[in-house]
Amino acid sequence: MNKKSKIGLAIGGSTLFKLFLITGIIAIAVVFVWYTLDVIGQLKADAEKMVASYVKLWQLAASDNTSGGEVQIIFEEVIKKANFPVIITDLSYEPIFWRNVEGIADNDPSPESLRRVKILLKGIKESKREYPLMYGDKVINYFYYGDSPVIRQLQLMPFVEIGLVGLFILVGFIGFQNIRRSEERHIWVGMAKETAHQLGTPISSLMGWLELLFSRCKSGKENEGFGDLSDEEIFSQMQTDVSRLQNVANRFGQIGSMPELKEIDINKIIEDTTAYYRKRLPFGGKGIQIDTKLGQIPQIPANGQLICWAVENLIKNSLQAVPSQNGQIDLISSLGKEARSIVIQVIDNGSGIPPTYARKLFRPGFTTKKRGWGLGLTLSRRIVEEYHGGKIILLKSRPGETIFQITIPIKRV
């Protein structure tokens, strides 16, 4: 699969995920609305039955056959306790009695109240909530009713729910976008600094070799300025630094895509990496010792340049942690359990990592150094876990002993 097809798949997957989220939100909103409307429908059906009972009681109260005591009970215990708007009109549809009308006092005779009652009455008549009040076989009044406060609140509920969900999603989306932009800025800055850091060692080394050669040319003495190294040895070291610059460029070129894996000797990578840093230890501390204990391990499918980068990052962390007078760094390779993987351990006698930092070590941007940028271990984890199917962990850390462990499977599943 070429690079363009991979990008196309990534875009397609992102688009599908967004469509899935949008569809899910719409489905949830529809379920909310449907359920609430169903509940409202049931409540309205119950209200219809209840109103029919009220109308019968009202008619009973108006009947000659009902005694004064019964009428009093009907008014006090039933009609007055109704919690929904009630409007009674005469035969010409003029309001003559009303109760529980929002914002209007019961039976307030003022013109403004009457006007507002008529507006409400018009809406109720359009919804056909009308019952005739009979006296015998004759219609004497009309009974109209509106929705109770509970039903009105329930009618608004779906829109409130959808609004809250929409607001939550909007705030979450804006927050996520801001976090992503912040992380992207941090990563870009970190990558720029990591590039400068990667290039810094070989460039500084080359400048040192050039200064040595320049001083020799001025003095005319071959061995002056840096021990007993010959010009041929200096040129060899300069060639090593130039090759390293090329490797650094290749490393960054492989981070954005799946690198090519081939059978390599991990022990050789460890030995070459430590040899490079041993030659340059005077720049970091004269008392630091780097040793290797390499076991019998088979070749594995891996990318040598990236594995070398991961090991270098661990060595650099150790160099910054160990004391310059008696620092000790050990690199150990061995077979893992049941000979299914190889294990690389980087052990140092530095001050250790506090437990509160241990879980954050591999997060982008996290660092315990005042001048760090927190991408070395993140890149190492990406190299080991995403590209090689392995695992990198902080196995142990206490004052005087810190162990980072890399495990890489011998055969990819």
Secondary structure, DSSP 8 states (H G I E B T S, - for coil): --HHHHHHHHHHHHHHHHHHHHHHHHHHHHHHHHHHHHHHHHHHHHHHHHHHHHHHHHHHHHSTTS-HHHHHHIIIIIITT--S-EEEE-TT--EEEEES-TTS-TT--SHHHHHHHHHHHHHHHHTT-EEEEEETTEEEEEEEE---HHHHHHHHHHHHHHHHHHHHHHHHHHHHHHHHHHHHHHHHHHHHHHHHHHHHHHHHHHHHHHHHHHHHHHHT-TTTTSTT--HHHHHHHHHHHHHHHHHHHHHHHHHTS----EEE-HHHHHHHHHHHHHHTGGGT-TT-EEEEEE-----EEE-HHHHHHHHHHHHHHHHHHS-TTT-EEEEEEEE-GGGSEEEEEEEE-SS---HHHHTTTTSTT--SSTT--S-HHHHHHIIIIIITS-EEEEEEEETTEEEEEEEEESS--
